[in-house]
C-alpha cells in the first residue's frame, strides 16, 4: 500500500507556521508527517476518494490540531505510529488557548476549501478521528477533530456554492447566478418603485480571434472584457457570462440613459470591441428576468444592425434552461 508523497521540507515548515508562535523542529515535521501517512493509508484502505492535491493544507491541519490540543497530546498518538524513540525537540513558545483554537479553525477552513467536497471532508476526518481517539487523549482530540470537521465542511460547502454560480474562465458570475440575482433585484424594484437596467453584451469578432490567433487569445479577450467591466461598474452592479461570448450586466437603480453612460465608460477604459443593448424595468414594465433580457438582447441586435447597415436582426432564445 502506497501513500501520497511527502512535500519538500520547506513546504512543511511553512505549513507548521500556521499555529501562532510555534516553530517546528525537524523531528516534529517528521513525526507529524508519519501521522499524515497513516491517515492517508487508512483513507486508501477504506476506499475513500482522495481530493485535489491538498498536501500542505492537510499538514497544516495536523499541526494546528496538535497546537490546539496540548504540547504532547498528538505526540503520544504519533509515537504509537513511529518505531524507535522520538527525538526531543526544543520547546515551542506557548500560545493562548483562543489563539490555538483560532489557528485550528483557519487550518480546517483552508483544507475544506482546497478539498471542495463536504463528503470527502467528512469521510477523511472521520478516519482521522478514529485514528486519534484510540490514544490516551482521545476524547479531547476527538472533540477538536469534530470542531475541525464542522469548519472544514462549511468551507467546502461554500466552495461548491461559489463554483455553482461562477464562470471558471472569467471569474464572473454565470447564467444561474444571473437568473437568481435578477429575479431578486426585480422584486426589490417592484416593492420600492425603483428602476433597474439589464444590459446584453456580445464580444465583436471573437470567432475571428479564435480562428486566427487561437482559443487562448479568445479566452484572454473575454477575461479582458470582464476586467474592464469591473473597473467601470459600481459594487452593487453585477457582471454575468451567459455562455460563449454572451454577457449580461445588471445595473440596479439605473435608467437606460444612465446605462448608456456606463457602457461609454467601459469603452473608454479600453474594453475589447463589443455590442450592447439595454432594457429597463420602469420603461418596459417587465418583471420577468428572461423577458427583460430578451428585450435587451433585441436592442443589441437592432443597434448592431444600424451600426453595420445590416438587414434585420436575430432574436435569440432566452428561455431559462
Secondary structure, 3 states (H helix, E strand, C coil): CCCCCCCCHHHHHHHHCCCCCCCCCHHHHHHHHHHHHHHHHHHHHCCCCCCCCCHHHHHHHHHHHHHHCCCCHHHHHHHCCCCCCCCCCCCCCCCCHHHHHHHHHHHHHHHHHHHCCHHHHHHHHHHHHHHHCCCCCHHHHHHHHHHHHHHHHHHHHHHHHHHHCECCCCCCEEHHHHHHHHHHHHHHHHHHCCCEEEEEEEECCHHHHHHHHCHHHHHHHHHHHHHHHHHHCCCCCEEEEEECCEEEEEEECCCHHHHHHHHHHHHHCCCCCEEEEEEEHHHHCCCCHHHHHHHHHHHHHHHHHHHHCCCCCCCCCCCCC
